[in-house]
Amino acid sequence: MPIPIAEQIAARSFPPFSLERLLTVTFAPNAGQRVALLIDLADPSEIKDFNFLKIPALTIQRHAIESFYKPLQEGLLSKMGLRGGEIFAYKLTGGSNLDLPDEAFDPTGKQFSLSKDVYPNYDIILCISTFSATAPLTAFAKQYGFRGATLHGVNEIILGSGLAVDYDEVSVEAEKLRLGVTKADWVEIDFGCEGRDYTLRLLLNGQEAQKSHGLCRGEEPDVANLPAGEVYFVPEGAEGAFPHKYVDGTLGVMSVSGGRIVTATLLKGNPETIATHNEKLASDPVTGELGELGLGTQLLPFSGRDIQDEKVRGTVHVATGRSDHLGGHLVPAMFAEKSNATHDDILFAPHKTPEIIVRQVRMKRGTQEEILIENYEPSAYLNSLVA
């Protein structure tokens, strides 16, 4: 009898978070390389004299200071033979993976240009933010030649688990799972919600699966999304329907055709939420494009933040919108409105979407058909890949 995933996670212990270990394992930095930190604030000038620390709600930014900035300033830079350690604040973007503003400030109150003063002058940039900056920072990394990591939504649970793991081990495990699903023809997901059943088929057409594994070594410009630990595809098409839980708790059914959500229908909750979504789909259709299918690979506790929770084995997520940072074709210029050029993960996990049952996730690869997940439990096939 397989051990339930929740029991496996509960039995796991983690070492204390160590920024030195994270930098060493993720980047293997060379002596003399320069490190910078980025945070986001509604008013970035409030970084002056660290005035934002007076605002209790800014817990992510507080972690950026306590767990990243202070250790660098208090001896870690010299211990590791690194330079820099400066921190800059930019204006909150208001959405996942929207382009970053260029203006930034430092704790002295001085104004900077990220494109002129930061991106070209640092080797490693860590972005600890409210909203994910993976897509824009990946584009800037390729343009300016730095390496980096995005760590949005950091909280105590993430620091004590998802950022405390050995990413060499995560990478090995993710690769085993990647090989087990790569070159799939399609993946189907069966859902149950409010007494009805739905199926979404994501067309993969034999493409190589990719992995988010937390390693960003070497000289090639790249950005790691941390915590890492997933295998993902950029679908080439999608058909069917799936239930979706909106931020306000409203439940809707997303009708999918030609690779994108075309309409949303109310199941339960606020009709205005559905109407607003349909207006957006009609005025800016690419906002409904399904640009990612992801499967978690790690045994991690749920943190309440999608950035970690989508990395838990047994969960599945799809994403709409921008996909260029994953190798997809959808770039910000293709959206009718700049503010719509987001990449939004839709996570299905027992703690977040208890109203939605993921009955089964299955894969077809040539003549091979395998069940991957059932009722949020990894299948025997998936477990056998990492046994």
C-alpha positions as CSV (number, residue, x, y, z in Angstrom):
1,M,0.0,0.0,0.0
2,P,1.6,3.3,-1.1
3,I,2.2,5.9,1.6
4,P,-0.1,8.9,1.0
5,I,1.7,12.0,-0.2
6,A,0.6,14.0,2.8
7,E,2.2,11.5,5.2
8,Q,5.4,11.5,3.2
9,I,5.6,15.3,3.4
10,A,4.8,15.3,7.1
11,A,7.6,12.8,7.8
12,R,10.2,14.9,6.0
13,S,12.6,17.3,7.8
14,F,14.5,20.2,6.4
15,P,17.8,22.0,7.5
16,P,17.6,25.6,8.5
17,F,17.6,28.1,5.6
18,S,21.1,29.2,4.6
19,L,21.6,31.9,2.0
20,E,25.2,30.8,1.6
21,R,24.1,27.3,0.7
22,L,21.4,28.6,-1.7
23,L,23.8,30.9,-3.5
24,T,26.5,28.2,-3.7
25,V,24.2,25.4,-4.9
26,T,22.1,27.5,-7.3
27,F,24.8,29.7,-8.9
28,A,28.2,28.2,-8.0
29,P,29.4,31.9,-8.2
30,N,33.0,32.8,-9.0
31,A,35.1,35.0,-6.7
32,G,34.6,38.7,-7.4
33,Q,31.1,38.4,-8.9
34,R,28.7,41.1,-7.9
35,V,25.3,40.4,-6.3
36,A,22.2,42.7,-6.1
37,L,18.8,42.4,-4.6
38,L,15.5,43.7,-5.9
39,I,12.2,44.2,-4.1
40,D,8.9,45.7,-5.1
41,L,7.0,48.4,-3.2
42,A,3.9,50.4,-3.9
43,D,6.1,53.5,-3.4
44,P,9.6,52.4,-4.1
45,S,11.0,55.6,-2.6
46,E,10.0,54.2,0.8
47,I,13.1,52.1,0.7
48,K,14.9,55.2,1.9
49,D,16.2,54.5,5.4
50,F,14.2,51.2,5.2
51,N,11.0,53.1,6.0
52,F,8.9,50.4,4.5
53,L,9.8,48.1,7.4
54,K,7.4,50.2,9.5
55,I,4.5,48.7,7.5
56,P,3.6,45.3,9.1
57,A,1.9,44.0,6.0
58,L,5.1,44.0,3.9
59,T,6.3,40.6,5.1
60,I,7.9,39.5,1.9
61,Q,10.0,42.6,1.8
62,R,10.9,42.2,5.4
63,H,12.2,38.7,4.6
64,A,14.2,40.2,1.8
65,I,16.0,42.3,4.4
66,E,16.3,39.8,7.3
67,S,17.2,36.7,5.3
68,F,19.0,38.1,2.3
69,Y,20.2,41.7,2.6
70,K,21.5,41.5,6.2
71,P,23.5,38.3,5.8
72,L,25.2,39.7,2.7
73,Q,26.1,42.9,4.5
74,E,27.1,41.2,7.7
75,G,30.0,39.1,6.3
76,L,28.6,36.6,3.8
77,L,29.8,38.6,0.8
78,S,33.4,38.6,2.0
79,K,33.2,35.0,3.2
80,M,32.1,33.9,-0.3
81,G,34.5,36.2,-2.1
82,L,31.6,38.2,-3.7
83,R,31.0,41.9,-4.1
84,G,28.0,44.2,-4.1
85,G,25.1,43.3,-1.9
86,E,23.2,46.4,-2.8
87,I,19.4,46.5,-2.7
88,F,17.0,48.4,-5.0
89,A,13.2,48.9,-4.9
90,Y,11.0,49.2,-8.0
91,K,7.3,50.0,-8.2
92,L,4.9,47.2,-7.6
93,T,3.7,45.9,-11.1
94,G,0.3,44.8,-9.9
95,G,0.3,41.5,-11.8
96,S,2.2,38.3,-12.3
97,N,5.2,38.6,-14.8
98,L,4.2,42.0,-16.1
99,D,7.2,44.0,-17.4
100,L,9.2,45.7,-14.7
101,P,9.5,49.5,-14.5
102,D,12.9,50.9,-15.1
103,E,13.0,53.4,-12.2
104,A,14.4,52.2,-8.8
105,F,15.6,53.6,-5.5
106,D,18.2,52.5,-3.0
107,P,18.2,52.9,0.8
108,T,19.9,56.3,0.6
109,G,17.0,57.6,-1.5
110,K,19.0,57.8,-4.7
111,Q,17.2,57.1,-7.9
112,F,18.6,54.6,-10.4
113,S,17.8,53.1,-13.8
114,L,17.6,49.3,-13.7
115,S,18.6,49.0,-17.3
116,K,21.6,51.4,-17.0
117,D,22.7,51.0,-13.4
118,V,21.8,47.5,-12.3
119,Y,21.3,44.9,-15.0
120,P,24.6,45.6,-16.8
121,N,26.6,45.9,-13.6
122,Y,25.8,42.8,-11.6
123,D,26.5,39.1,-12.2
124,I,23.7,37.7,-10.0
125,I,20.4,39.4,-9.2
126,L,17.9,38.1,-6.7
127,C,14.3,39.4,-6.9
128,I,12.3,39.0,-3.8
129,S,8.9,40.4,-4.7
130,T,5.1,40.4,-4.3
131,F,4.4,39.5,-7.9
132,S,6.5,37.1,-10.0
133,A,9.1,38.8,-12.1
134,T,10.4,35.6,-13.8
135,A,9.3,36.5,-17.4
136,P,10.7,40.0,-17.5
137,L,13.8,39.2,-15.6
138,T,14.6,36.3,-17.9
139,A,14.3,38.6,-20.9
140,F,16.6,41.2,-19.2
141,A,19.1,38.4,-18.3
142,K,19.4,37.4,-21.9
143,Q,19.8,41.1,-22.9
144,Y,22.3,42.1,-20.3
145,G,24.1,38.8,-19.5
146,F,23.4,38.3,-15.8
147,R,22.1,35.3,-13.9
148,G,19.3,35.5,-11.3
149,A,16.5,34.1,-9.3
150,T,13.0,35.1,-8.7
151,L,11.6,34.4,-5.2
152,H,8.2,36.0,-5.0
153,G,5.9,35.4,-2.1
154,V,8.6,34.3,0.3
155,N,7.2,33.4,3.8
156,E,8.4,31.4,6.8
157,I,7.3,28.0,5.4
158,I,9.1,28.6,2.1
159,L,12.3,29.7,3.9
160,G,12.1,26.6,6.1
161,S,11.4,24.1,3.3
162,G,11.4,25.0,-0.4
163,L,14.4,27.3,-0.1
164,A,16.2,25.0,2.4
165,V,16.5,21.9,0.2
166,D,19.5,20.7,-1.8
167,Y,18.9,21.7,-5.3
168,D,21.3,19.2,-6.7
169,E,19.0,16.5,-5.3
170,V,15.9,18.4,-6.6
171,S,17.5,18.5,-10.1
172,V,18.2,14.8,-10.2
173,E,14.7,13.9,-9.1
174,A,13.1,16.4,-11.5
175,E,15.2,14.9,-14.4
176,K,13.9,11.4,-13.6
177,L,10.3,12.7,-13.7
178,R,11.0,14.7,-16.8
179,L,12.3,11.6,-18.7
180,G,9.1,9.8,-17.7
181,V,6.8,12.3,-19.4
182,T,8.9,13.9,-22.1
183,K,7.8,13.7,-25.7
184,A,4.2,13.0,-24.7
185,D,1.6,13.4,-27.4
186,W,-1.0,14.8,-25.0
187,V,-2.0,15.0,-21.3
188,E,-5.6,14.8,-20.2
189,I,-7.0,16.0,-16.9
190,D,-10.3,14.8,-15.6
191,F,-12.0,17.2,-13.1
192,G,-15.1,17.0,-10.9
193,C,-16.8,20.1,-9.5
194,E,-20.3,20.7,-8.2
195,G,-21.4,17.3,-9.3
196,R,-20.3,17.6,-12.9
197,D,-17.3,16.2,-14.8
198,Y,-15.0,17.9,-17.2
199,T,-12.0,17.0,-19.2
200,L,-9.2,19.2,-20.6
201,R,-6.8,17.8,-23.2
202,L,-3.5,19.6,-23.7
203,L,-1.8,18.8,-27.0
204,L,2.0,18.5,-26.6
205,N,2.8,16.8,-29.9
206,G,6.0,15.0,-28.8
207,Q,7.8,18.1,-27.5
208,E,10.6,17.8,-24.9
209,A,9.5,18.4,-21.4
210,Q,11.3,21.1,-19.5
211,K,12.2,21.3,-15.8
212,S,12.5,24.0,-13.2
213,H,15.2,22.5,-10.9
214,G,16.8,25.4,-9.1
215,L,20.2,25.3,-10.8
216,C,21.5,28.4,-12.7
217,R,25.2,27.7,-13.1
218,G,27.8,28.5,-15.7
219,E,28.1,31.6,-17.7
220,E,24.9,31.5,-19.7
221,P,22.4,34.1,-18.7
222,D,19.4,32.5,-17.1
223,V,16.9,33.0,-14.2
224,A,15.8,30.3,-11.8
225,N,12.4,30.4,-10.3
226,L,12.6,29.5,-6.6
227,P,11.4,27.4,-4.9
228,A,11.9,25.1,-7.9
229,G,10.8,21.5,-8.6
230,E,8.5,21.0,-11.5
231,V,8.3,19.4,-15.0
232,Y,6.5,21.5,-17.5
233,F,5.4,21.9,-21.1
234,V,4.2,24.7,-23.3
235,P,1.1,23.3,-24.9
236,E,0.7,23.6,-28.7
237,G,-3.1,23.3,-28.4
238,A,-5.9,22.5,-26.0
239,E,-9.5,21.4,-26.1
240,G,-12.2,20.7,-23.6
241,A,-13.2,22.4,-20.4
242,F,-12.1,22.8,-16.8
243,P,-13.4,24.3,-13.6
244,H,-11.6,27.3,-12.1
245,K,-11.8,29.0,-8.7
246,Y,-11.4,32.7,-8.8
247,V,-9.8,34.8,-6.1
248,D,-13.2,35.8,-4.6
249,G,-14.2,32.1,-4.4
250,T,-16.4,32.1,-7.4
251,L,-16.4,28.8,-9.4
252,G,-16.6,28.9,-13.1
253,V,-16.2,26.5,-16.1
254,M,-13.6,27.5,-18.7
255,S,-14.5,26.4,-22.2
256,V,-11.3,25.8,-24.2
257,S,-10.9,25.6,-27.9
258,G,-8.0,26.2,-30.2
259,G,-5.6,26.3,-27.3
260,R,-7.3,29.1,-25.3
261,I,-10.2,29.8,-23.0
262,V,-12.9,31.2,-25.1
263,T,-15.7,31.6,-22.5
264,A,-16.3,31.3,-18.8
265,T,-19.6,30.0,-17.4
266,L,-20.8,30.5,-13.8
267,L,-21.0,27.4,-11.6
268,K,-21.3,29.1,-8.2
269,G,-20.6,32.5,-6.8
270,N,-20.6,36.0,-8.2
271,P,-22.0,36.5,-11.8
272,E,-20.1,39.7,-12.1
273,T,-16.8,37.9,-11.7
274,I,-17.6,35.7,-14.7
275,A,-18.9,38.7,-16.7
276,T,-15.7,40.6,-16.1
277,H,-13.6,37.6,-17.2
278,N,-15.7,37.2,-20.4
279,E,-15.3,40.9,-21.2
280,K,-11.5,40.5,-20.9
281,L,-11.5,37.3,-23.1
282,A,-13.5,39.1,-25.7
283,S,-11.5,42.3,-25.8
284,D,-8.0,40.6,-25.4
285,P,-8.4,37.0,-26.5
286,V,-4.8,36.0,-26.0
287,T,-5.3,36.4,-22.2
288,G,-7.0,33.0,-22.4
289,E,-4.2,31.1,-24.1
290,L,-3.0,28.1,-22.2
291,G,0.8,28.7,-22.1
292,E,1.9,26.1,-19.6
293,L,1.2,22.7,-18.1
294,G,3.1,21.9,-15.0
295,L,3.5,18.9,-12.6
296,G,5.1,19.3,-9.2
297,T,8.1,17.0,-8.4
298,Q,8.9,17.7,-4.7
299,L,7.8,16.6,-1.3
300,L,7.1,20.0,0.3
301,P,4.6,21.3,2.8
302,F,1.9,23.6,1.4
303,S,2.9,27.2,2.1
304,G,-0.2,29.1,1.0
305,R,1.8,30.5,-1.9
306,D,1.5,29.1,-5.4
307,I,5.2,29.5,-6.1
308,Q,5.9,26.6,-3.7
309,D,2.6,24.8,-3.7
310,E,2.8,24.1,-7.5
311,K,6.1,22.3,-6.9
312,V,4.4,19.7,-4.6
313,R,4.2,16.2,-6.2
314,G,0.6,15.3,-6.8
315,T,-0.4,18.8,-7.9
316,V,-1.0,20.0,-11.4
317,H,-1.3,23.5,-12.8
318,V,-2.0,25.2,-16.1
319,A,-1.2,28.8,-16.9
320,T,-2.7,31.5,-19.1
321,G,-1.0,34.3,-20.9
322,R,2.6,35.2,-21.5
323,S,4.8,32.2,-22.3
324,D,8.0,33.6,-23.8
325,H,10.1,32.9,-20.7
326,L,9.1,29.2,-21.0
327,G,10.0,29.0,-24.7
328,G,6.5,29.8,-25.9
329,H,5.5,32.4,-28.5
330,L,3.2,34.7,-26.5
331,V,5.1,38.0,-25.8
332,P,3.7,41.2,-24.2
333,A,3.3,42.9,-27.6
334,M,0.7,40.4,-28.6
335,F,-1.8,41.6,-25.9
336,A,-4.3,44.4,-26.6
337,E,-3.6,45.9,-23.2
338,K,-0.1,46.1,-21.7
339,S,-1.6,45.5,-18.2
340,N,-3.0,42.1,-19.5
341,A,0.4,40.7,-20.4
342,T,0.6,38.5,-17.4
343,H,1.5,34.8,-16.9
344,D,-1.1,33.5,-14.4
345,D,-0.8,30.0,-12.9
346,I,-4.0,28.1,-12.2
347,L,-3.1,25.7,-9.5
348,F,-5.1,22.6,-8.6
349,A,-4.2,21.4,-5.1
350,P,-6.3,19.9,-2.3
351,H,-5.7,22.9,0.1
352,K,-6.4,25.6,-2.5
353,T,-9.1,24.1,-4.6
354,P,-11.0,21.6,-2.3
355,E,-14.1,22.2,-4.4
356,I,-12.4,20.9,-7.5
357,I,-11.4,17.2,-7.7
358,V,-8.6,16.2,-10.0
359,R,-9.9,12.7,-10.7
360,Q,-7.0,11.8,-13.0
361,V,-4.1,13.2,-15.0
362,R,-3.0,10.8,-17.7
363,M,-0.4,10.9,-20.5
364,K,-0.2,9.3,-24.0
365,R,3.2,8.9,-25.5
366,G,3.2,6.9,-28.7
367,T,1.7,3.5,-27.7
368,Q,2.3,4.2,-24.0
369,E,-0.5,5.4,-21.8
370,E,0.1,6.2,-18.2
371,I,-1.8,7.6,-15.3
372,L,0.2,10.3,-13.6
373,I,-2.0,11.6,-10.8
374,E,-5.3,10.4,-9.2
375,N,-7.2,12.5,-6.6
376,Y,-4.0,14.6,-6.0
377,E,-2.0,11.4,-5.3
378,P,1.0,10.7,-7.6
379,S,0.4,7.4,-9.4
380,A,2.4,4.2,-9.1
381,Y,4.0,5.1,-12.5
382,L,5.1,8.5,-11.3
383,N,6.5,7.2,-8.0
384,S,8.3,4.4,-9.8
385,L,10.3,7.0,-11.7
386,V,12.0,8.3,-8.5
387,A,12.0,5.1,-6.5
